[in-house]
Amino acid sequence: MPKNSKANPPAKKSPAAAAARNTDSGPGRIPPEASGDLPARKMAEVQSMVAAMPHNQTKAEEHGFDNGINPPPGHAVEPPSRLVGGSTLSEENSSDKVGTAALDGLNATTESLDRVRVDSTGRALTTNQGVAIADNQNSLKYGVRGPALLEDFVLREKVTHFDHERIPERIVHARGSGAHGFFECYQPLAKYTKAAPFRAAGKVTPVFVRFSTVQGERGSKDTARDVRGFAVKFYTDEGNWDLVGNNIPVFFIQDAMKFPDLVHAVKPEPHHQMPQAASAHDTFWDFVSLMPESTHMLMWVMSDRAIPRSFATMQGFGVHTFRLVNEQGESVFCKFHWTPVAGTHSLVWDEAVKISGADPDYHRRDLWERIESGNYPEYELGVQIFTEEQAEEFSFDILDATKLVPEELVPVMPVGRMVLNRNPDNFFAETEQVAFCTAQVIPGIDFSNDPLLAGRIHSYVDTQISRLGGPNFHELPINAPLVQVHNNQRDGMHRQAIHRGRVNYEPNSLGGGCPFQAGAAQGFVSVPARIRADEEQGKVRAKPEKFADHYTQARLFYESQTPVEQCHIANAFRFELSKVAVPAIRERMVASLRNASEELAQKVADGLGMNPLPSPLPRALPDPVTPEVQKSPPLSLLARPGDGTIKGRKVALLVAPGVEAAAILRVQAMLAERGAVGRLVGPRIGPMPAANGDVVDADASLENEPGFLFDGIVLPDGAEAVAALAQDGHTAESIKDQFRHCKPMLVLGASRQLLTHAGIPLAMDKSLVQGGTGLIVAEPGQEDSAIAAFIDALAKHRHFGREMDPPLV
């Protein structure tokens, strides 16, 4: 026995002492406690506690509708002492491993991530069992040239662990990036909800956010044309709430029954596993052209929304209609919106394709670098709140995930902000192992009858069990809540918690009734008003009639875009459908588009050489009701320019031997003051002599950082530098890409020659686009005003007045 253990006092020869030392039977009545004998005392106290619960006092209140919506708290009694709740009397015997007895009412697995962080600074290498490793360079052999020995447990452990380092990737949303942060509430929302994050002005709730693409595998590219996941885990003081959404407010399908079909269709075709992370193939378009409810979502996916500039400039949506519930049990419907403070900005297709080859981690890198540099991504959470009575009056069904609620009908009310201010310490342990589940809600948040949401409530939990190796994925540190977890779930693979006591069921008296049900006052209670009383009841596989209106909101989205965005949508349909090998599928899709927009269908058909137009597809709802909103400007990306700052933007400052460095360095300094990054990019990396005898040090080259990776470009002055840049073919390519992608360009002094060399016009009609063309050519002596104009142009992100289809440059 360890020296620091406490031996039980000598057992007295008494009935109590004898009876208490048996585990398979007991006396007809509990003998009086033997003084000083812990087993006997525990037996007596257990008897006393159990006797205090002669029956299940809440059993009668389990029945009836009123009790169903207002369950009482469970019955519990105060244990006479800590003895009765222990698994073993030996828990007082401590060691460096077992520690001491569990603290009262504490589940230590929910404490902060500090409990599992590891820092090996100044530490020697060990095995997983803590054995110091003398040699990590060589396997154990019989002689220096002899065979490797099976007894080499160090090698075997290392290789075995390596062989099992990968877990199954997510079926969808496999490629993701994550960050920690916080949510801060603006004002209490007690009128609408009792949800913990919204209870007080200034209340801060920790969050973890994961952004992702949907189609591609874990090793695919960031800049694919695709839906983006936008999932937020709130670690609230009433449990974890997962708001698992996308960067698009609607979806392809209306019922979870079709989700496996959708994913099978959009994933690489099963016979040759191509294409990766792309929807431009036959099976996807075959499926959606036969599913007209997908038309609205297709408009979004073929728009610039599907190729965001960064995660920091991307909206997020809860997609489904949820319920908010207040303390009185009253509920309203709700739609969730995340709006980036930096504005909503996108890539253009040619740019996205090139970036995917040069830097497939473009979005992941951008998120990491913004946070590391202190330019924390920030988003405002807004809610659309409306009553069930209002919903009944809408021309669309709010349970239909292919529909949105126009902001003209229900304005978005800002309720708080989210700031992402910490990168993960370990990608696998946090970003890869984080488990989001739509089923994870808290008191004050509830579900609607959306049939797609119903399937997600099951699917997310089910897939985590498979992916993370069992039902205990909630105990992984990144998934553990901040609040205490107490229930009767036990065992399973990878169990972390070590439960004290012998009770693992409810109701019980051997644990004093603990853990007991919280009751309606403290616990989660589902909203009873899930189905209207006047609706026809009965089991049925069908959809409401309003679900059959497949084209009205598709038309709304298209008509709400600017002419530039409408052109991009048409071009995207043209490109994707040109990849389809079966002409009949292309014709069917164009026939479907005719029901949404004749103009769009004609543009797509012209781009595909399709003449004449096919007849419109038959409508499931021949005479849809007149919509309340015909055009909604907030649906345009360009309607959300953001706060006007240039934080997080990257600008290429071209340099070469003989460069006039003063102006370039002045631009770099002004960019840094505003939170942007100006990188010196030369024909090679390293020091280069400037015209004034100074030295500038290029940290990137035209080869390893092509122009399309930057948000703007500055061409330098200096005849020698311009001549050197003109000799490098990468220069002209960078300039052409910046011009074609409509990004701001600053041209200083002699570098006008570089524009001519690249075939770029020196002057453009500034009336083409509001705010100018973004092509700023500095006149002699006006460098300062030109630099200021360039920074203003950078804040506007794109200058689509330069865009040409097909490109002339």
N, C-alpha and C positions, 0 to 999 in steps of 0.2 A: 504494500500500500504506500503511495507517495507520502513523503514526510509532512506535506502541508494538508493532508486530508484529515477529516474529522471522523473518528470512529464513533459508531453508535454506542451509547452507554450499555453496560451489560444487561442482557435481557433478564427480566425477573420471571420467576417461575409462576406465571399467572395465566388464566385462560385468555385474557386479552393479548398478552404477548405471544402466546402460542398460536392463536387463531390468526393474528396479523402476519404471521410468517408463512402463510400458505397462499397460493395463487389459484388453486383449482377448486376450492370449496370454501364454505364458511359456516359459522354457527347459525342456529335458528334466530338468535338475537345477538346484537353486538354487546359483548361484555363491557363493563365499565373500563374506562381508559386506564392503562397501567402507567402510573406517574413516571415521567421521564422517558418513556419508551416511544420513539417516533413511529414505528409501524403501527402500534396500537392506537396512538393518537390520530394518525391519518385514517385508520379504519373507522374510528368513532366520529371524526369530523365528516367523512364522506357519508356515513349513515345519517348524520344530522342534516347535511345539506340536501341529500336526496329526499329525506322525509319532509323537508320544507316545500317540496313540489309534489304533493299527493296526486295531482292530475295535471293534464295539459290545459291550462287556463285559457288559452287562445283558440282552442279547437272549435268552440261554438261560433267563433267569429270568422271562420274560414268560408262561410256560406252566404250566398246572397249578393246581389249586385252592389248594394251600398258598401258592404264590407270589402268587396272586390276593388273598389276605387279608393277606399280609405282603410287599408289594413292597419291593425294595431301593432305596436311594438311587441316583440317577443318577451315572454316572461323569464326573468332571471333572478337568482338569489345571490346575495353576497356570500362568498365562501368564508368559512370560519378562519382560515389562514391559507398561506400559499402552499401548504402541504398537499391539499386535496387536488390541486391542478397540475401537479408535477407528474412526469412520466416515471420518475425514479427518485427514491430517497437519496441516492448517491450523487445527485446533481450538485451538491455542495462541495464535492471533491473536484477541485479545479486543476487545470494545467494550462500551459501556454497554448495548447491546441483547442481544448474544449472550452476554455474560458470559464465563466461562472454560469449560474442559472440564468435562464431567460428573464429579462426584465418584465415587470408587470405590463401586460397588454401591448407588448412591442413586437413588431415584425421587422427585424433589422434589415431584411433584404430590400426594403423600400427607401433606405437612406440614400443620400446623394451619390453621384458617380465617384466621388472621392474614395469610397470604400473599395473600389475595384481598379482604380488607376495604378499604373505601374511605372516607376522611373528607375532605370537600371544604371543611372550615372554613378560611377565609382564602385560598381558591383562586379563580382566575378561571375562568369558564365556557369550555369548549373543545368542539370536535367530537370524535368518537370517534377521530380520528387525532391528537388533541392540539393542534389549531390553535385559538388563542385566538379567541373570538367577540366582536366589537366591539359588535354590536347584536342582541339576542335578542328585540326587540319587533316588528320590521318585516321583511317579505320584500323581496327586491331587485326594484325596479321601474324601468322606463324613465321617469323623472320621477315626481314625487310622486303623480300621478293616472294614471300610465301602466300598461301591462300588466306583470304579474309576469314575470320572466325565468327561462328554463330553466336558466341557468348558476348559479342560486342553490343551490350545493351544500350550504350550511348548512341551508336550508329542506328541501331534498330528503332529506338524511340524517335530519333530525329527524322528518319526517313518515313516511318509509319505515320507520324503526325503530318509530315509534308504530303503524303499520299492522300490524306483525308482532310486537307485544308479547305477544299471547296464544298459548298452546300448547293443544293439545287437552286438555280436562279428562278426568279419570279417568272410566271408564264407570260404576263404582260408587266410593263413598267420595270423590266429587268435592269435597264441602264439608268442609274439615278445618281443624284448628288444631294448631300444633306448639310444642314447647318443648325446650330443652336441659336436661340434668341429669346425674346420675351414679347408678350402681348400686354398692352396697357389700355385699360378701359377709359373712355372719355367721361361718360356719365352713367349712373346706375340705370338699369333697364327693368326695375322692379315691376313696372306696369305690365311688361310683357313676359319676363322670364325670371326664374330664380336661379338660373345657371351661374355657377361660381365666378367665372371670369367677368361677369357683367354686374356684379353686386355693388360696386362702389367706384366713384371717380378716382382715377389714379391707381386702381388695383392692378398689380403686375402678376402675370401668370407665365411661368417658364414654358417654352415651346421647343419642339424639334420639327424641322420642316424637311421634307424630301421632295425634290423636283425630279422628273423622269420623262423619258420618252415611252411610248406605249408598245410599238411594234418590235423594235430591235432587240437583239440579244445583249447580254451584259457587255460584250466587247464591241458593240456597234458604234456608230458615230452620233455626235450630239446634234448635228444640224440637219437631220433628216426632216422632210415634210411629214409632220406627225402631230398628233395630239400630245400635249405635255401634262403629266400628272402634277398636281399641286396639293400635297397632303400635309396637314398640320396636326401634330400631336400636342394638345394642351395638357400639361401636368397640373391639373387644378387641385384645390384642397378638398374636392369631393370626388376625386378619381380622375382617370384619364378620359379625355374626350378627343376623338379623332375626327377631324373634318377632312374627309378624303375626297378631293375634287380634282378638277382639270383646269386647263387654261381656256377652255371653251365651255359656255354655259349650258349646252345641250349635248345630246348623244345620238348615236346612229340608230338605236333600237328602242322599243317601248317596253319590252318585257324581257325579264332575265332568261326566259326560255330560249331566246335567240342569241344569248351572249357567246356560248361555245361556237355557234355557227359563224358569228362575226369574227371572232378571233382566229378560227381556222381559216377563214377566207382571206384575212389580211396578212396573216403570217406567210413566210416563204412557202411556195407551193411544194407539197409533200414529195413529189416525184424527183425533184432536183434541188430542193432547198434554196431556191432563188425566187425573188430578190430579197436581200437582207435590208431590214429597216426601210421598206418602201411599199407604197400602196399601188404603184404603177405596174399592175400585172392583172392577168385575166381573172383569177379567182375572186379577187376583191371586187372588181367592177362587175363581174357576173352576179355576185351576191347583191351588191347595193342597187344595181339596176333593176333587180327583181324585188327590192324592198323600198318602195317609194317614200316610206317614212324617214329614210336616211337622207333625203334631199337637203333638208335644212342643215344637217351636220356637214354634208359635203360642201356646202357653200363656205362654211367656216374653215374646213380643212383645206380647201383649195384657195383660201384667202391667205394673206400675209400672217394671220394669227398662227398658222401652223409652222412658221419658221421664225420664231422670236429672235431678237438681237441678243438677248441674255435672259436669265431667270429673273434678274433684277428689274427688267422692263417688260414683264409679262403679267397679265391679269390672272386671277384665279377665281374659280366659282365652285360652289357646293353642288352644282348641277341639279340635284333633286329639290323638291319642296319638302321642307322639314316643318316641325311644329316647335314653337316656343311656349313654355308653360310657366305661369306665375305661381305664387304661394297659395292662391285661392283655387288652383287647379284649372283656371281658365286658360285656353290655348288659342293661339293665332298661327297662321301659316307664315313661313319665312323662307326667303332665298338669301344665300350668303354670297358676298362679292369681295374679293381682294383686289385692290387697285394700287399699283406701284407708284410711289411718290416720284420716281424718276421718269414716269410716263410710259406709254406703251409703244415700243419700237420693234421693228422687225428687220430681218435680212431680206435681200432680194434673191431670187432663185439662183442666178448665176453665181452670186457671191457665196450662197450656202453650199453649193456644189464644190466650189474651189476650197472653201474653208474645211470641208469634210476631208479633203485629201491632205491639206497642209497641217491641220490640227483637229483631229477628230474629238479632242477633249475641250473644244472651244468654250462651251457653256460651263463645264465643270471648272475649267481654269479661271474663267471670268469670275465666277462666284467665289472661289477660294481667294483670288487676288483682291477682290473688292473688300472682303472681310479682313484679310491680313493688312491691307493698307489703311483701314479705318473708314473706308467709304461704305458703311453698312447698308445693305439693301433694306428698304423700309416700305411697308405696305399699309394701306388703310383698309380696315374691315368695315364693310357696309352691309346693311340688311334691307331687304324689301319685306315689309310686314303687311299682311292683309288678312281679312277675316274669311271664314268659310262662306259667309253670305256674299262677300265681294267676289270670291272665287267662282261661285255659282253663276255670276253674271258675265264672266269673261267669255269671249267667243271661242276660247281654247280651254283645254282641260289641264289644270295645274298638276295633275298626276302623270302627265305625259312628258317624259324626259326629252323628247324631241322638240319641246316648246320652251320658250322663255317668256318672262313677264316684262313687256317693254317698260322702260323707265318713265315713259310718259303716262303710263297707267298707274304705276306704283313707284314713286321716287326711291332712290337708294339713300338710306339714312346712315351716315357715318357713326360708328359706335366705338372705335378704338384703332390703335395702330400696332403693327408688329415690326420689330427690328431684329434682324439676324446679325448677331455680333460675336459669334464664336464658331470657329471651324472645329470639326470633330478631331479628337486626338487619334482615332484609329478608324479608318474607313470601314473595315469589315465589322468590327465590334459595334459600331454605331449605325452608319448609313446602310450597310448591307443587312444587318440583323434586326434593324427596326421593323416592327410589325404594325402596320396600320389596318384597322378594322372598322368598317362603317357601323358595326354593331356596338362599338364602344362610345356610348353617350353617357351623360350625367343628368341628375335631376335638373329639370328646366329645359332640356332638349329632348324631343321625341320625333318619331317617324310619321310620315304620311303614308297613304296607301299606294304610293308609287310602286308598280309591279317590278320595275327594274331595281329599285332600291331594296325591295324585299329579298331578291336573289342575292344582292351584294351583301346583305346582312349575314347571310349564311356563308357565302363563298369565301370571303376574306378570312374568316376564322379557320375554315376548312383548309385553305391552301397554306396558311401559316403552320398548321399542325404537320403537314407534309414537308414543307420547306425547312422548318427549323427543328425537326426531329422529334416532335411530340407535343403534348398539350401544355407543357410548362414554358412556352416561349415568353409568357408574360413575366417570367422571373429573370430573363436576360436584362442586364443593367439598363440598357437603353429603353426597354419597354416597361420597366417597373414604375409604378406610380409614386408620387411623393407621399400620398396618404397611406395609412396602414391597411394591410390586406389581411382579413381574418375570415376564413371559411372552412368548410370540411372537405375540400378537395385534397386528395393525397396522392403520392406516388407518381408514376409515369416517368418517362425518360427525362434525364437531366434535371431532376428535382433539386432545387437549391435550398429551400426552407427546411429546417429541422424543427418539427412541431413538438411542443411540450405537452404532455398529458396523454390520456388514452381515449379521449372523446373525438370521434370524427363523423358525427351524425347530429341531426337536429330533428325533432326536439330531443333533449337529453336532460337528465338531472345529475349525472355523474360529473358534469362540468359546470354545474350550477346553471344550466340552460344556455351556456355561452359556447360559441358566439350566437347571439340571438338576432332575430330579424329586427331591422331598424324601425319598421312601421312607416306610415305615410308621411309623418312629420319630418323624418330625416332621410328616408330611403327613396329610391326611384319607383315611381308609379306610372304606368302607361296611361296615356290619355284615353278615356273611355269612348270619346266621341270620334271613333274611327270610321264609322259607316253611318251615313244619314239614315234616320229612322224611316223616312218615306221611300227609301230605295227597295226595289224588289230583292228579296233575299233568296239564297240557295246556292249550292255549289255550281260553278259555271266556268268554262274556259272561253272567255270572250273579252273584248275591249269595249270601253264606252264609245259612243258614236263620234264624239269630238276627236278621238284619237285618229279617225279616218281622214282628217284634214291634213294632208301631207305636204302641201305646197305653199300655203299662205305665208307662213313664217320664213320659208326659204326665199320667197319673193321679198318679204320685208327686209331681210338681211341684205340681199343684193341691192335693192333700191336705196338702202341707207349708206352704201359705200360711196366714196368719192370716185370720180371718173378714173383716176389712177388705180385705185383698189379694184374697181370693176374690171379693168384691163388685166390686172394680175390674176384675178379669179378665172377669167376666160383663158389666159395663157396656161394656168395650172391645169385646167381641164384638158386643154389641147395637148399638153405634154403628157399627162398621165394616160389619157385615152390613146395617144399615139403609140404607147408601149403595149397596148392590148393587141394580141395577135388575131383575135376572132372579130371580124367586122360586125357581125350581128350584135355583139355586146356593145360596141361603140354606138351603133345605131339606136339600140334600146336606151342607152344612157342619154343620148341627145334627145330622144323622144320624151324621156322623163323631164329633162330640163325645160322643154317647151311649156310645161305646165307651171313652171316657176317664173321663167322670163324668156320671152321670144327673142329679145335682143341677145341675151347670153347664149341661148341655143344656136342662134345664127352665127355668132362669133366663133363658137366652138366648131360648128359644122364647117365653116369656111376654112378654119385652121386644119381640119382633117380631110379637106377635099371632098366633103360629103354633099352631094347635090343630086336630087332635091332633098329638102328636110324630110325626115320620117314623120309620120303622123304622131301627134301627141299620144302618150300612153293613156289608157282609160283611167279615170279617177275613181278611187274608192268612195269618195264623197262627191257626187256630181255637182252639188250646189252648196259649197261651204258658206258659212255666214260671213257677213262683211266684218273685217277686222276693225278694232278700235283705232289702231295705229297703222298708217300706211308707210311712214318713213320715220326712222329713229336715229338721229345723228349720233347719239352715244355709242352705237354699234360700230362706228368707224374707229380704227386704230388712231387715225390722225386727229380724232377729237380729244385725245388724252395725251397732250405733249409732255405733261409732267411739270415739275417745279422749275424748269428752265435752266437747271444747272448742268454742268458737264462732268460731274463726279463719275469716276470710273471709266471715262472714255479714254481711248488710246489713239495717239497721233504719231505718224511716221514723220520724223524730221530727217530728210536726206542730207547726208554729208559725204565728202570725198576730199582728198588732198587738195589744198588751195581754197577751201570753202571760206566764205565771209561768215565767220562764226558768230559775230556779235548779235545779229538779228535772230539767228537760229537759237542761240542760248537764251535770248530774251523771250522768245516764244515758249521755250521749254519752262522757264521760270514762271511765266504767266499761267501756263497750263497747270503747273504744280500748285500754285496758289489757289486754284479753283478745283482741286481734287482730281485733275486729269493727269494722264501719264504721257509725256512726250519722249519717245525713244529715238536715239540717234541711230539711223540706219544707213550703212555704207555699203560699198561694193564688197567689203569684208569687215569683220569685226576687228577691234583694236584701235590703237592711237593713230591719228592722222594729222599732219601739219596743217594749220589754218593759214589764211593769207596774211594775217598780221604776225605770224611767228608763234602764236600759241598752238596748243595741241588739243584736239577734241578726241574723245574716245568713243567709238561706235560700239554699242553693246548688242547690236543685231545687224544682220546682213540682209541684202535684198534677196538672197537665196533662202535663208532659213526663216525669214519673217516677210513673206510676200505682202504686197500692198493691200490685198483684200482682207487681211487680218486686222486692219486699222480702221478707225472711224473717220479719219481725215489724213491729209498729207500736206507737208510744207516742202516746197522745192526751193533750194538755196540760191543765194547769189555767189558770184565768184567764177570767173571765166574758166580757170583751170579745173575747178570742181565740176562745173557743168560739162566740160569736155570729157572728163573722166566718167561721169555718170552716163553720158550719151553713148559711150563705148560699151556699156553693159546692157545687154538685152533685157535684163530683169527690170531696169529702170522704166523703160517704155511700157512693159507689162503692168507694172505697179501703177503707173499714171493712167493707163487705159482702164484698169479695173476700178480705180477711184472715180474716174469720170463716168464709166458705165453704171456703177453702183450708186451714183448720185450723191456722193459724199463731198463734204467741203474740201476745197483745194486752195492753198495760198501759194502764189507764184511770186518769188522775189527776184528782182533784177534780171541777171543774165539767164535765169532758168526758163524764161519765155521760150528759149530755143528747145528746151526739153518738151514743151507742149507741141511745138511745131513738128519735132522729131517723132512724137507719138501720134500725130494726126489729130490733135485736139484743137478746136477753134479758139483763138485768143479772146474773142468777144462773142457774147451771146445776148440774145434778146431777154432782158431782165423782166419783161412783162409776161414771160412764160409761166412764172410761178410767183406767188405772193412771197415777198421777202428776198427775192433775187434768186440767182441760179446757183449760188454757193461756190462759184468760180471767181476767186478774188485775185486780180492781177495788180500788184503794188506798183503805183506810179513812182518815179524818182522823187525822193524826199518825203514820201507819204507812207513809209513803212509802218509807223505806229498806228495810223488809222486803219491800214490794211490788216494788221494783226488783230486789232479790236474787232474789225468786221468778220475776220475768220473765226474768232471765238464765238461771236454771235451766231454765225452760220453753223458752227459745231453744235450749239445748243438746239438748233432746229432739226438736227439729226440727218434728214435727207432733203434733197432738192430735186424733186421728181420732174421739174421742168426740163431737165436734161435727158430724161429717159426716152429711148427710141426702141421700137419693136418692128422688125429686128434691129439690133444695134448697128449703127453706121460706123462706130469707132471700135 
